[in-house]
Amino acid sequence: MTTNRLKVEDIKIFSDAAMAFFSQTTGHRAAVRTAYLLEGSETVVWNDFQGRIDLSGKYRGSVTFSAPRGLLTHLLLTMGESSYTDASHRDIVGEITNQMSGYARRHFGEAMDISPPRVITQGEGMAPPGFEAAPFVIPMLWDRYEAHLVVRMGRAGSA
């Protein structure tokens, strides 16, 4: 079954995308901390705002970017924005998730179907219904804030 496992570079593409967003938008890189496999039935890595893309095709699953309000407010301030509403925070999470979608498209090619990025609420969960793969959690540090990427993917047919 090792052929069904994700490669490090398959997971890294998402942290590269988020790091690029911070670097391009603010001029300050985010740092990736040690990733870990989260065991358990439901992901407990929740911050104030989450953006998710769902994946199908050669791989299936989801990738979620989860960030606290403080990080997003600081990001908006750094970008010169003056609106700090929930809507502006959701927009930023959506932009980061959209960048992850673009990187995934370039890395995995047209064989992967990627849903439009969407902001999700805690009650929705971080994976599509019926998907059981254990998620990789990638903590990211920007300024003094920690955000999380939650990559829950597997090759199609490897449930």
Rosetta blueprint (number, residue, H / E / L):
1 M L
2 T H
3 T H
4 N H
5 R L
6 L L
7 K L
8 V H
9 E H
10 D H
11 I H
12 K H
13 I H
14 F H
15 S H
16 D H
17 A H
18 A H
19 M H
20 A H
21 F H
22 F H
23 S H
24 Q H
25 T H
26 T H
27 G L
28 H L
29 R L
30 A L
31 A E
32 V E
33 R L
34 T L
35 A L
36 Y E
37 L E
38 L L
39 E L
40 G L
41 S L
42 E L
43 T L
44 V L
45 V L
46 W L
47 N L
48 D L
49 F E
50 Q E
51 G E
52 R E
53 I E
54 D E
55 L E
56 S E
57 G E
58 K L
59 Y E
60 R E
61 G E
62 S E
63 V E
64 T E
65 F E
66 S E
67 A E
68 P L
69 R H
70 G H
71 L H
72 L H
73 T H
74 H H
75 L H
76 L H
77 L H
78 T H
79 M L
80 G L
81 E L
82 S L
83 S L
84 Y L
85 T L
86 D H
87 A H
88 S H
89 H H
90 R H
91 D H
92 I H
93 V H
94 G H
95 E H
96 I H
97 T H
98 N H
99 Q H
100 M H
101 S H
102 G H
103 Y H
104 A H
105 R H
106 R H
107 H H
108 F H
109 G L
110 E L
111 A L
112 M E
113 D E
114 I E
115 S L
116 P L
117 P L
118 R E
119 V E
120 I E
121 T L
122 Q H
123 G H
124 E H
125 G L
126 M L
127 A L
128 P L
129 P L
130 G L
131 F L
132 E L
133 A L
134 A L
135 P L
136 F E
137 V E
138 I E
139 P E
140 M E
141 L E
142 W E
143 D L
144 R L
145 Y E
146 E E
147 A E
148 H E
149 L E
150 V E
151 V E
152 R E
153 M E
154 G E
155 R E
156 A L
157 G L
158 S L
159 A L
